[in-house]
């Protein structure tokens, strides 16, 4: 039996967050996960939706669990390969690495949602991302933070200031926030960047472990959403 088509965009699409998103996150590191989640739904949601539609058309016999497994396997592989992608040492390289990992994980979550028939383009998926990646404990808090981040994003001064604002403390805060979102301890990632050769071994293990844990939470969540509990039986 042939394997279903891999998720769209994973072969040749930009694997790292787009430059405009980096600018927003650098300027507003406190809400970096929220900015990433909003951009991921806008940019990656359509990709996930189109992939799910295409594979269902090509392989109608495959169920939701099988489609989700295809997505998880593909993005676990990408997560393992995402370490040391920046080629830069020290803090800047560490921040780029955890940003790429968080972006890859967001793509995985949206593809799994699409596999279970949940609309990956719906704005609520941004809240799902933040809860599943354990940035927020509940959807309500995630929605509030997303609204704040969206308001900041609309402020035209953000991009202008990001172009001239020095890295320093803001970069450190950004790295910590992205590491939290990706399920990676910032200290480990920075250590891997500072010690020659460590990034490959440590980065692969940490990325794989964090992404596998996220995959389990994501599959459980969308499987439950797509299969609502039956109503209680009424007494005859």
C-alpha distance (Angstrom), angle and dihedral (degrees) to the residues before:
residue distance angle dihedral
X1 . . .
X2 3.82 . .
X3 3.78 120.0 .
X4 3.82 117.8 -110.4
X5 3.79 120.1 -102.6
X6 3.82 111.8 -75.6
X7 3.80 116.8 -110.1
X8 3.77 111.2 -73.4
X9 3.75 117.2 -100.0
X10 3.79 97.4 18.9
X11 3.78 93.2 106.5
X12 3.80 103.0 50.7
X13 3.80 109.5 0.7
X14 3.76 122.1 109.5
X15 3.79 104.8 -80.8
X16 3.79 96.2 -163.6
X17 3.80 127.4 67.5
X18 3.83 111.2 -86.4
X19 3.79 119.3 -97.7
X20 3.77 94.6 -109.6
X21 3.80 90.0 57.0
X22 3.81 91.5 49.4
X23 3.80 88.4 53.6
X24 3.80 92.6 52.2
X25 3.79 93.2 45.9
X26 3.79 92.9 46.9
X27 3.79 91.4 51.4
X28 3.81 94.1 43.3
X29 3.84 106.4 28.7
X30 3.80 93.6 160.6
X31 3.80 88.9 68.5
X32 3.81 97.5 32.6
X33 3.85 94.4 121.7
X34 3.80 90.6 50.7
X35 3.81 92.4 49.6
X36 3.81 89.6 48.8
X37 3.81 93.0 48.7
X38 3.80 92.9 49.7
X39 3.80 92.7 48.6
X40 3.80 92.4 44.6
X41 3.81 92.6 56.6
X42 3.80 91.1 47.0
X43 3.79 96.6 45.5
X44 3.81 105.0 26.4
X45 3.80 101.1 30.5
X46 3.83 94.6 76.4
X47 3.80 90.1 47.5
X48 3.82 90.8 54.4
X49 3.81 92.9 45.4
X50 3.81 93.0 50.5
X51 3.81 92.2 47.0
X52 3.79 92.9 52.5
X53 3.81 91.9 47.9
X54 3.78 92.5 49.1
X55 3.80 95.6 48.0
X56 3.81 92.4 46.6
X57 3.80 88.3 53.0
X58 3.82 92.7 47.4
X59 3.81 96.3 41.6
X60 3.81 109.3 22.9
X61 3.80 91.1 166.4
X62 3.81 92.3 67.5
X63 3.77 117.3 97.3
X64 3.78 129.2 -144.6
X65 3.81 94.2 -93.7
X66 3.81 91.2 55.1
X67 3.81 92.5 49.5
X68 3.78 91.3 48.2
X69 3.80 90.5 50.7
X70 3.81 90.8 54.1
X71 3.80 90.8 52.4
X72 3.80 94.2 45.8
X73 3.81 93.5 50.1
X74 3.78 92.3 49.1
X75 3.79 95.9 49.0
X76 3.78 93.9 42.7
X77 3.79 86.3 59.4
X78 3.79 91.5 49.1
X79 3.81 90.8 48.0
X80 3.80 91.0 53.8
X81 3.78 89.5 52.0
X82 3.80 95.8 44.9
X83 3.80 96.1 81.4
X84 3.79 117.4 104.5
X85 3.81 91.9 8.6
X86 3.78 94.8 138.3
X87 3.78 96.9 60.8
X88 3.80 87.7 -143.8
X89 3.77 126.4 118.3
X90 3.77 130.3 -136.4
X91 3.77 127.5 13.1
X92 3.85 99.4 -21.6
X93 3.80 91.3 53.6
X94 3.80 91.6 46.2
X95 3.80 91.9 52.1
X96 3.81 92.3 49.5
X97 3.80 91.2 48.9
X98 3.80 95.6 52.4
X99 3.82 89.8 43.6
X100 3.80 91.0 54.7
X101 3.80 90.2 47.2
X102 3.82 93.0 50.1
X103 3.82 89.7 48.6
X104 3.81 91.7 50.2
X105 3.79 90.6 48.8
X106 3.81 91.2 50.4
X107 3.80 89.4 52.8
X108 3.80 89.6 51.7
X109 3.80 93.4 50.4
X110 3.81 92.4 50.5
X111 3.80 92.5 48.2
X112 3.80 91.3 50.3
X113 3.80 89.7 49.7
X114 3.81 89.6 52.5
X115 3.81 90.5 47.9
X116 3.80 89.1 59.3
X117 3.80 93.2 46.7
X118 3.81 95.4 -103.5
X119 3.81 112.9 139.0
X120 3.84 106.7 -107.7
X121 3.81 91.6 -165.3
X122 3.81 95.8 57.4
X123 3.83 112.1 110.5
X124 3.80 89.5 -125.4
X125 3.81 88.5 71.9
X126 3.80 88.7 72.9
X127 3.81 89.1 60.9
X128 3.81 89.4 46.6
X129 3.80 89.9 54.1
X130 3.78 93.1 53.0
X131 3.80 93.7 47.8
X132 3.79 95.5 43.6
X133 3.82 90.5 47.6
X134 3.81 87.9 48.5
X135 3.77 96.5 -121.2
X136 3.82 87.2 126.7
X137 3.77 128.8 22.1
X138 3.80 96.6 -140.6
X139 3.78 139.0 24.3
X140 3.80 92.8 -116.8
X141 3.79 93.7 61.2
X142 3.79 90.6 43.3
X143 3.80 91.8 54.0
X144 3.80 92.0 51.5
X145 3.81 92.0 50.0
X146 3.81 91.0 46.9
X147 3.80 90.7 52.8
X148 3.80 90.5 52.0
X149 3.82 91.7 48.1
X150 3.80 91.9 47.6
X151 3.79 89.9 52.5
X152 3.79 91.1 51.2
X153 3.79 90.4 46.6
X154 3.79 90.6 57.0
X155 3.79 91.0 55.5
X156 3.79 104.6 101.4
X157 3.83 92.4 -148.8
X158 3.81 92.1 70.7
X159 3.78 98.5 78.4
X160 3.79 93.0 39.4
X161 3.79 92.8 54.1
X162 3.78 93.4 42.8
X163 3.79 90.0 62.7
X164 3.80 93.9 60.3
X165 3.77 104.3 26.6
X166 3.84 113.0 108.4
X167 3.80 120.2 -122.2
X168 3.81 106.6 -126.4
X169 3.76 115.6 105.5
X170 3.81 93.7 1.7
X171 3.81 90.4 58.7
X172 3.79 91.1 50.2
X173 3.82 91.3 50.7
X174 3.78 90.1 47.5
X175 3.79 91.2 52.1
X176 3.78 92.4 50.5
X177 3.81 92.5 49.0
X178 3.80 94.1 48.0
X179 3.79 91.6 45.5
X180 3.80 89.1 52.8
X181 3.80 90.0 51.2
X182 3.80 93.0 48.3
X183 3.80 93.0 46.6
X184 3.80 92.6 -116.1
X185 3.79 126.3 128.3
X186 3.79 106.9 -119.6
X187 3.81 92.2 -141.9
X188 3.80 91.6 58.3
X189 3.78 93.1 49.6
X190 3.80 93.2 48.2
X191 3.81 90.2 47.9
X192 3.79 90.2 52.3
X193 3.79 90.2 53.3
X194 3.79 94.3 47.9
X195 3.81 97.1 48.6
X196 3.85 114.0 67.4
X197 3.80 111.7 -120.1
X198 3.79 94.4 8.2
X199 3.79 95.2 97.1
X200 3.80 94.3 68.7
X201 3.82 96.7 51.6
X202 3.79 100.0 33.5
X203 3.80 94.4 37.2
X204 3.80 93.5 52.0
X205 3.80 93.8 48.5
X206 3.80 96.4 44.4
X207 3.81 94.1 44.1
X208 3.79 92.8 48.4
X209 3.80 94.4 46.8
X210 3.80 95.0 47.3
X211 3.80 93.6 45.2
X212 3.81 94.0 46.3
X213 3.80 90.3 53.3
X214 3.79 90.7 49.1
X215 3.81 90.2 48.7
X216 3.80 91.5 55.4
X217 3.80 92.0 50.9
X218 3.79 91.8 45.6
X219 3.80 96.0 50.2
X220 3.80 91.5 47.1
X221 3.80 91.7 49.1
X222 3.81 98.6 48.5
X223 3.79 93.5 38.5
X224 3.81 87.8 57.7
X225 3.81 92.2 44.7
X226 3.80 92.3 50.9
X227 3.80 92.8 47.0
X228 3.80 106.5 46.5
X229 3.77 117.2 -163.8
X230 3.76 116.5 -94.4
X231 3.82 115.2 -106.0
X232 3.79 114.5 -101.9
X233 3.78 114.7 -89.5
X234 3.78 114.9 -102.5
X235 3.73 120.4 -129.6
X236 3.79 113.3 -104.7
